[in-house]
Amino acid sequence: MKKNIFLLASALIFTFSFTSCRENKEVSTDETIIEEMQNDGAEIKVKDDGDKIKMDNGEKEVKIKTDDDGNVKIKTDDNS
C-alpha cells in the first residue's frame, strides 16, 4: 500500500513540475497587430528586410517601423 501511495505521489510531482515549466510566450503589440491584420485579410508589404511593414485591409492602414536602436513605431490610419 505504501508503495502505491509513493508511486502516485511521485507521478503527481513529476506531472506538476513538467507542466509548470512551460514557457509562456509574451506577444508584443506589433506582433498582435500583424496577426490581427492577417486575419482580416490585409495586404501586407515588407520593406528593408522587415524594418518597415505596411498593411492595408481597406478599412484600416497600419505602418510599423523599426529603427536601428530597436525602437518600434506604430502608425494607424482609419480610412472610414
MARKOLMAR-489497 format. One line per 4 residues: number of its first residue (from 0); for each residue x, y, z of N, C-alpha, C. Coordinates in pm, 1 decimal. Atoms other than C-alpha are relative to their C-alpha. Layout:
// residues N
NUM> X/Y/Z/X/Y/Z/X/Y/Z ~ ...
***
This chain:
// residues 80
0> 82.5/-118.9/0.0/0.0/0.0/0.0/87.0/125.4/0.0 ~ -89.3/-115.2/-5.5/283.7/237.3/88.0/66.6/23.1/-135.5 ~ -65.4/-9.9/129.8/446.5/160.1/-246.2/-91.8/68.0/-101.3 ~ 96.7/-60.4/91.8/129.4/255.7/-438.0/-16.0/149.8/28.2
4> 12.1/-141.5/-36.8/94.2/584.3/-248.1/125.2/76.0/-41.7 ~ -125.4/-63.0/40.2/461.7/663.4/-309.5/5.8/19.6/-151.5 ~ 1.2/-10.8/145.6/425.9/593.0/-683.1/-97.9/107.5/-47.7 ~ 99.0/-101.0/35.4/111.7/807.8/-705.2/51.7/140.2/31.5
8> -55.3/-130.8/-38.1/278.5/1094.6/-519.1/113.2/40.1/-93.6 ~ -110.1/-28.9/92.1/586.9/1070.9/-741.8/-52.6/41.3/-137.7 ~ 58.8/-32.6/129.9/374.7/1073.4/-1056.1/-60.7/139.4/1.2 ~ 59.1/-133.2/-11.2/186.3/1381.4/-936.0/107.4/108.9/3.3
12> -108.4/-98.2/-9.0/508.5/1564.9/-851.0/63.3/22.7/-137.4 ~ -58.9/-14.1/133.6/659.0/1494.0/-1192.7/-96.3/67.6/-97.1 ~ 99.3/-61.1/88.4/337.2/1589.4/-1368.6/-6.5/150.2/21.4 ~ 8.9/-142.9/-28.4/313.9/1926.5/-1194.4/130.3/72.5/-32.0
16> -127.4/-66.5/28.9/684.3/2000.6/-1234.8/17.4/22.4/-149.5 ~ -13.2/-18.2/144.4/672.6/1946.4/-1612.5/-100.5/100.3/-54.8 ~ 99.2/-93.9/52.0/351.4/2141.6/-1667.6/25.7/141.5/49.0 ~ -28.0/-135.2/-49.7/468.2/2436.1/-1455.8/121.7/61.8/-66.8
20> -118.8/-52.0/66.2/789.1/2470.9/-1657.7/-26.6/46.2/-142.6 ~ 29.6/-45.1/135.5/610.4/2553.6/-1981.9/23.5/148.8/-11.7 ~ -26.3/-141.3/22.9/715.5/2883.6/-2130.1/-126.6/67.7/-49.1 ~ 110.7/-80.9/46.9/450.9/3147.7/-2170.3/56.8/104.9/-93.7
24> -53.2/-91.5/100.2/525.2/3333.9/-2490.2/-70.1/134.7/13.7 ~ 55.2/-133.6/-6.8/479.2/3705.5/-2449.5/-2.8/57.8/-140.3 ~ 17.1/-53.3/134.4/345.3/3866.8/-2763.2/2.0/152.4/9.0 ~ -8.6/-145.0/0.2/441.8/4225.4/-2836.4/-118.2/59.2/-75.9
28> 113.6/-65.9/63.1/191.3/4481.8/-2959.8/9.2/-3.8/-151.4 ~ -11.8/2.8/145.7/333.3/4489.0/-3311.4/-31.3/-138.6/-55.2 ~ 33.3/136.0/43.3/307.1/4108.9/-3339.7/-150.7/-23.3/6.0 ~ 144.5/12.4/-13.6/-52.9/4129.0/-3218.5/-70.9/70.2/-115.2
32> 61.4/-76.4/109.2/-139.2/4395.4/-3477.3/18.5/-73.2/-132.6 ~ -26.2/72.6/124.4/25.2/4197.7/-3758.6/-91.4/-121.9/-10.3 ~ 85.3/118.7/0.5/-167.6/3884.4/-3661.2/-146.2/37.2/-26.2 ~ 138.0/-43.8/21.6/-499.5/4074.8/-3646.2/-23.0/41.1/-144.8
36> 14.7/-44.4/137.9/-441.4/4233.7/-3986.4/4.5/-118.9/-96.0 ~ -3.4/120.1/83.2/-351.0/3894.1/-4137.4/-134.0/-72.0/4.4 ~ 130.0/65.6/-14.0/-675.9/3750.8/-4001.3/-109.0/76.1/-74.7 ~ 97.2/-81.9/72.1/-866.9/4042.2/-4160.8/23.0/-3.1/-150.9
40> -28.0/9.9/141.9/-711.3/3961.2/-4499.0/66.5/122.8/-56.8 ~ -66.4/-122.3/43.2/-495.9/4271.4/-4521.4/112.1/-28.2/-99.2 ~ -113.8/4.6/90.8/-244.4/4337.3/-4796.8/121.8/46.0/79.5 ~ -117.1/-29.0/-82.6/98.5/4330.9/-4630.9/121.2/17.3/-89.7
44> -122.8/-27.4/74.5/411.5/4488.7/-4778.1/113.8/16.7/100.1 ~ -116.1/-5.4/-88.5/752.3/4440.9/-4615.1/116.3/59.8/-78.0 ~ -114.5/-64.4/63.9/1048.8/4666.7/-4696.1/118.6/-0.8/96.4 ~ -123.9/-12.3/-77.9/1409.5/4696.2/-4576.9/20.8/-116.5/96.2
48> -20.6/122.0/-79.8/1435.1/4336.5/-4452.6/-85.0/-4.0/125.7 ~ 91.9/6.3/-112.8/1136.4/4374.8/-4221.4/2.7/120.7/90.2 ~ -3.5/-120.5/-82.6/1223.2/4717.4/-4080.2/-123.1/87.3/-20.4 ~ 120.8/-75.9/29.7/917.2/4870.4/-4247.8/-108.0/-96.3/-47.7
52> 111.8/85.7/36.2/581.8/4694.6/-4267.5/-121.6/89.2/-21.1 ~ 120.1/-75.9/30.3/274.8/4844.4/-4432.9/-112.8/-98.2/-26.5 ~ 113.8/90.2/13.2/-64.1/4673.5/-4401.4/-125.6/81.2/-26.2 ~ 122.8/-70.2/34.7/-396.0/4778.1/-4554.7/-108.0/-101.7/-30.6
56> 111.3/90.7/27.3/-729.2/4598.3/-4543.6/-122.1/73.9/-53.7 ~ 110.0/-78.0/54.3/-943.9/4872.9/-4697.9/-62.3/91.4/103.0 ~ 57.8/-80.8/-107.2/-1082.3/4997.6/-4367.5/107.7/64.5/86.8 ~ -103.5/-41.8/-94.2/-759.1/5038.9/-4176.1/137.0/-17.4/-65.0
60> -136.9/7.8/49.7/-397.4/5110.4/-4268.5/94.4/13.4/118.8 ~ -94.4/0.2/-111.1/-114.5/5032.2/-4028.7/141.2/-5.0/-55.9 ~ -141.2/-0.4/37.3/254.3/5114.5/-4066.0/81.6/-25.1/125.5 ~ -87.6/32.4/-112.0/516.2/4961.5/-3838.1/143.1/21.0/-47.0
64> -138.0/-30.8/36.7/871.3/5094.0/-3847.3/90.2/-29.1/119.3 ~ -99.3/29.9/-102.4/1169.7/4962.1/-3651.8/128.5/71.7/-38.2 ~ -123.5/-72.2/31.3/1470.7/5192.7/-3630.9/121.6/-79.1/46.8 ~ -125.7/71.0/-28.2/1835.6/5099.4/-3577.7/17.2/-36.7/147.1
68> -12.6/26.3/-143.7/1804.5/5113.0/-3197.4/-95.3/-108.1/48.6 ~ 96.8/101.2/-39.5/1523.8/4857.0/-3197.5/-131.7/57.9/47.3 ~ 125.5/-64.1/-38.2/1252.0/5111.4/-3119.4/-104.5/-24.5/-108.4 ~ 108.8/29.9/92.7/917.3/5027.5/-3277.2/-99.7/114.7/2.3
72> 100.2/-106.0/13.9/684.5/5299.0/-3409.1/-116.7/-56.8/-78.9 ~ 120.1/51.2/63.3/326.9/5211.4/-3499.5/-89.2/117.5/-34.6 ~ 88.0/-107.1/46.3/110.2/5445.9/-3707.8/-124.6/-64.5/-57.0 ~ 126.3/56.6/43.3/-258.4/5369.3/-3761.9/-85.1/108.9/-62.5
76> 91.6/-90.4/68.1/-491.4/5539.6/-4011.5/-128.3/-75.0/-26.3 ~ 129.6/58.7/30.9/-862.5/5462.8/-4021.7/-54.5/67.4/-124.6 ~ 47.5/-53.0/127.8/-999.9/5505.2/-4374.3/-151.6/10.4/-5.4 ~ 146.8/-2.9/1.6/-1362.5/5526.1/-4268.8/-55.8/139.3/-2.8
***
